Amino acid sequence: MNKKESKRVHLINLFKWRSWTALTACLITLFFTSGSVIYAIKTDPLELVRTQFQWFTVDSNLFMAFATMMIIPFAIEGTKRKRLTYPKWAQRVHYAGVINTTLTMTFVLCFISWYDPELAFGEENFILHIICPLLVLIAFFMVESPHPLTRIDNLRALTPFMIYAILYLKNVVITGEWDDHYMLNTFLPFYVSAPLVLILVYTIGFLIRTVHNRLLKYREGQMKQIWDQDLDPVSVKIEIYSLGTHAGLYEEKDAMTVPYDILEQVSKRFNIRLEELSRAYNKGVIDGMKQKVEEE
C-alpha cells in the first residue's frame, strides 16, 4: 500500500472514529438526562417534580434527549457506513438542541455560578449544566453533514427558546406564578433583559454555526488533498479497489458495508459513475476476504 492510499484508508477510519465518538456522546447524554429525570420523579414529591419543568435547564436537556434519540440511529448507521450523516431536518433539530444546552452552560458559568455556586454545580446540576452540554457539542461537531448551516437555520433554531421566553414572561412577569429563577425581572426590567438574552442566544447559535461550517470546509479540503485531481479514471478505480481489499482483510465480515458517502464524493470529483466505483470497491472486499482466508 503506497503513501497516498494509506492516507485514504486512514481517512475512512477517521470517519468511523467520528461516528463512534458521536454515538458514545449521545448515549451518555441520554443516560444522564433520563437518569436525572427518573431520579427526580422517584425522590421528589409530585408537586416539586412539576415545578422542575419551570427551569430552562430541565426543558433544554429534555429537548436535547429527544433530539439525541433521533440522532442515535444515524450514529449507529454511521459506524457501519464509516461516516455519520443525517438529513437536513435532523440537523435542524440537533442544532436547536445544541444551542439550548450551550445557553444553559453559558448562563451557569457566567451568571448563576457567581451568586449561587451550589445551584450551578451541586449534585446532578453539574451533569445537566456542564457535562451534557459539552457532550452534545462534541456529538454535533462529529457529524459529517453535507448541509452548511444558514442564517435562516440560526433563526429557526431559536424557536424552543422563544417558546420558553413567552412562558417565562406570562408566568413570571404577568401572573407571578413562577419564581424569577434567572433574575431576568429582578436587576433589570424584563423588557431590557429579555432582548439581551435573545442576542446572547443568537450569538451562541452564530458561533456554533461558524465552527460547524468551517469544519465542513476543512473536511472537504481533506478529501481534495488526499485525492489527486490529475488521477485518471482507471487509477481512481484501482485505488478504490485497494480500499475495498483493505476492508476485506481487516474488517469483520458481518460488519462490512460500502462507504457510500465517500464513494459519492469521489464520483462527483472525477466524474465516474457511482456504480463503477461500487463494483470496484466490492471486488476489492471479496478479494481481500479471500486473501484473509488463505492466510489463515
C-alpha positions in Angstrom: 0.0 0.0 0.0 1.5 3.3 -1.1 1.6 6.5 1.0 -1.4 8.1 -0.7 -3.5 5.0 -0.4 -2.5 4.7 3.2 -3.8 8.2 3.8 -7.1 7.4 2.2 -7.6 4.3 4.4 -6.8 6.5 7.4 -9.4 9.0 6.3 -12.1 6.3 6.2 -11.0 5.0 9.6 -11.2 8.7 10.8 -14.8 8.9 9.6 -15.6 5.7 11.5 -13.9 7.1 14.7 -16.1 10.2 14.5 -19.2 8.1 14.2 -18.3 6.1 17.3 -17.4 9.3 19.2 -20.8 10.8 18.4 -22.6 7.6 19.3 -20.9 7.4 22.6 -21.6 11.1 23.4 -25.2 10.6 22.5 -25.7 7.5 24.7 -24.0 9.1 27.7 -26.1 12.3 27.3 -29.3 10.2 27.0 -28.3 8.2 30.1 -27.6 11.2 32.3 -30.6 13.2 31.2 -33.1 10.3 31.6 -31.4 9.2 34.8 -31.8 12.7 36.3 -35.5 12.9 35.4 -36.2 9.4 36.8 -34.2 10.2 40.0 -36.3 13.4 40.5 -39.6 11.6 39.9 -38.7 8.8 42.4 -37.2 11.1 45.2 -39.3 14.3 45.0 -43.0 14.9 45.7 -45.1 15.2 42.5 -45.7 18.9 43.1 -42.0 19.5 43.2 -41.4 17.4 40.1 -43.9 19.6 38.2 -42.0 22.8 39.2 -38.8 21.3 37.7 -40.2 22.0 34.3 -40.2 25.7 35.0 -36.4 25.6 34.7 -34.9 26.0 31.3 -32.1 23.6 32.2 -34.6 20.8 32.6 -36.5 21.7 29.4 -33.4 22.2 27.3 -31.9 18.8 28.4 -35.2 17.0 27.7 -35.4 18.6 24.3 -31.8 17.5 23.7 -32.6 14.0 24.9 -35.4 13.9 22.4 -33.1 15.1 19.6 -30.4 12.6 20.8 -32.9 9.7 20.4 -33.4 10.7 16.8 -29.7 11.0 16.2 -28.6 7.7 17.7 -30.0 5.6 14.7 -28.0 7.7 12.3 -24.9 7.4 14.5 -25.3 3.6 14.6 -25.6 3.6 10.8 -22.6 5.8 10.6 -20.4 3.3 12.4 -21.3 0.8 9.7 -21.1 3.1 6.7 -17.9 4.6 8.1 -19.4 8.1 8.1 -22.1 9.8 10.2 -24.5 11.9 8.2 -28.2 12.8 8.6 -30.9 14.7 6.7 -31.5 18.4 6.9 -34.5 18.1 9.2 -32.5 16.1 11.7 -29.7 18.7 11.5 -32.1 21.5 12.4 -33.5 19.7 15.4 -30.0 18.7 16.6 -28.8 22.3 16.1 -31.6 23.7 18.1 -30.9 21.3 21.0 -27.2 22.2 20.9 -28.0 25.9 21.2 -30.3 25.4 24.1 -27.9 23.3 26.2 -25.0 25.6 25.3 -27.1 28.5 26.5 -27.7 26.7 29.8 -23.9 26.1 30.3 -23.1 29.7 29.3 -25.7 31.1 31.7 -24.5 28.9 34.5 -20.8 29.7 34.1 -21.3 33.5 33.5 -24.2 34.3 35.9 -25.6 31.6 38.2 -22.2 30.4 39.5 -21.5 33.9 40.8 -24.5 34.2 43.2 -25.3 30.5 43.8 -22.5 28.0 43.2 -24.4 25.2 44.8 -27.3 25.7 42.3 -24.9 25.9 39.5 -22.8 22.8 40.2 -24.4 20.9 43.1 -25.4 17.3 42.8 -26.9 16.4 39.4 -26.8 20.0 38.3 -23.1 19.7 37.3 -24.1 16.9 34.9 -27.0 18.8 33.4 -25.3 22.2 33.3 -21.8 21.2 32.2 -21.2 17.6 31.2 -24.3 17.1 29.0 -23.8 20.4 27.1 -20.2 19.5 26.4 -21.1 16.0 25.1 -23.8 17.5 22.9 -21.3 19.9 21.3 -18.9 17.0 20.7 -21.6 14.9 19.1 -22.7 17.8 16.9 -19.3 18.6 15.6 -18.6 14.9 14.8 -21.4 14.8 12.2 -20.1 14.8 8.6 -23.1 16.8 7.5 -23.3 17.7 3.8 -25.5 20.7 4.7 -24.0 24.0 5.7 -25.9 25.9 8.3 -27.5 29.2 7.2 -28.8 32.3 8.9 -32.3 31.0 8.5 -31.3 27.8 10.3 -29.9 30.0 13.1 -33.2 31.9 13.4 -35.3 28.7 13.3 -33.2 27.1 16.0 -34.3 29.9 18.4 -37.9 28.6 18.4 -37.6 26.4 21.5 -36.1 29.3 23.4 -38.7 31.7 22.2 -41.5 29.4 23.4 -39.9 29.2 26.9 -39.4 33.0 26.9 -43.1 33.6 26.2 -44.0 31.2 29.1 -41.5 32.9 31.3 -43.0 36.3 30.5 -46.5 35.1 31.2 -45.8 33.1 34.4 -43.1 35.4 36.0 -43.8 39.0 34.8 -47.6 38.9 34.2 -49.1 36.4 36.6 -46.3 35.9 39.1 -47.0 32.1 39.2 -43.3 31.2 38.8 -40.3 32.4 40.8 -37.9 34.6 38.8 -35.3 31.8 38.6 -33.0 33.6 36.3 -33.3 37.1 37.8 -34.5 38.4 34.4 -37.0 40.7 36.1 -35.0 41.4 39.3 -32.0 43.6 38.4 -33.3 44.9 35.1 -36.8 45.2 33.7 -37.8 42.2 31.7 -38.2 44.3 28.5 -34.5 45.1 28.8 -33.1 41.8 30.0 -35.1 39.6 27.5 -33.7 41.2 24.3 -30.2 40.9 25.8 -30.6 37.2 26.4 -32.1 36.8 22.9 -29.0 38.4 21.5 -26.9 36.0 23.6 -28.8 33.0 22.3 -28.4 34.2 18.7 -24.7 34.8 19.2 -24.3 31.3 20.6 -26.1 29.9 17.5 -23.9 32.0 15.3 -20.7 30.8 16.9 -21.8 27.1 16.6 -22.8 27.6 13.0 -19.5 29.2 12.2 -17.5 26.4 13.7 -19.7 23.8 12.0 -19.4 25.3 8.6 -15.6 25.8 8.9 -15.3 22.1 9.9 -17.3 21.2 6.9 -15.0 23.1 4.6 -11.9 21.7 6.3 -13.1 18.1 5.9 -13.9 18.8 2.2 -10.4 20.1 1.9 -9.0 16.9 3.5 -10.8 14.9 0.8 -9.5 17.1 -2.0 -5.9 16.9 -0.8 -5.9 13.2 -0.4 -7.4 12.5 -3.9 -5.1 13.9 -6.6 -7.1 15.9 -9.2 -4.9 14.6 -12.0 -5.7 10.9 -11.5 -7.2 9.2 -14.5 -10.4 7.1 -14.1 -8.5 3.8 -14.2 -6.2 4.9 -11.4 -9.1 6.0 -9.3 -10.9 2.6 -9.7 -7.7 0.8 -8.8 -7.3 2.7 -5.6 -11.0 2.3 -4.7 -10.4 -1.4 -5.3 -7.4 -1.3 -2.9 -9.6 0.4 -0.2 -12.0 -2.5 -0.6 -9.2 -5.0 -0.3 -8.1 -3.3 2.9 -11.7 -3.6 4.3 -11.9 -7.3 3.3 -8.6 -8.0 5.0 -9.1 -6.2 8.3 -12.9 -5.8 9.0 -15.3 -8.3 10.3 -17.4 -9.9 7.7 -20.8 -9.2 9.3 -20.0 -5.5 9.9 -18.8 -4.8 6.4 -20.6 -2.1 4.3 -19.9 0.1 1.3 -18.7 3.6 2.3 -21.3 5.1 0.0 -20.8 8.7 1.1 -17.1 8.6 0.3 -17.6 6.9 -3.0 -20.2 9.5 -3.9 -17.7 12.4 -3.3 -15.1 10.6 -5.4 -17.7 10.0 -8.1 -18.5 13.7 -8.3 -14.9 14.8 -8.1 -13.7 12.6 -11.0 -17.0 12.3 -12.9 -17.0 8.5 -12.6 -20.3 6.6 -12.3 -21.0 5.6 -8.7 -22.0 2.1 -9.8 -18.5 1.6 -11.3 -16.8 2.7 -8.1 -19.1 0.5 -6.0 -18.2 -2.5 -8.2 -14.5 -1.8 -7.8 -14.8 -1.5 -4.0 -16.9 -4.7 -3.7 -14.5 -6.6 -5.9 -11.7 -5.4 -3.6 -13.6 -6.5 -0.5 -14.2 -10.0 -1.9 -10.6 -10.4 -2.9 -9.4 -9.2 0.5 -11.7 -11.7 2.3 -10.3 -14.5 0.1 -6.8 -13.4 0.9 -7.6 -13.4 4.6 -9.0 -16.9 4.4 -5.9 -18.1 2.6 -3.6 -16.5 5.2 -5.5 -18.2 8.0 
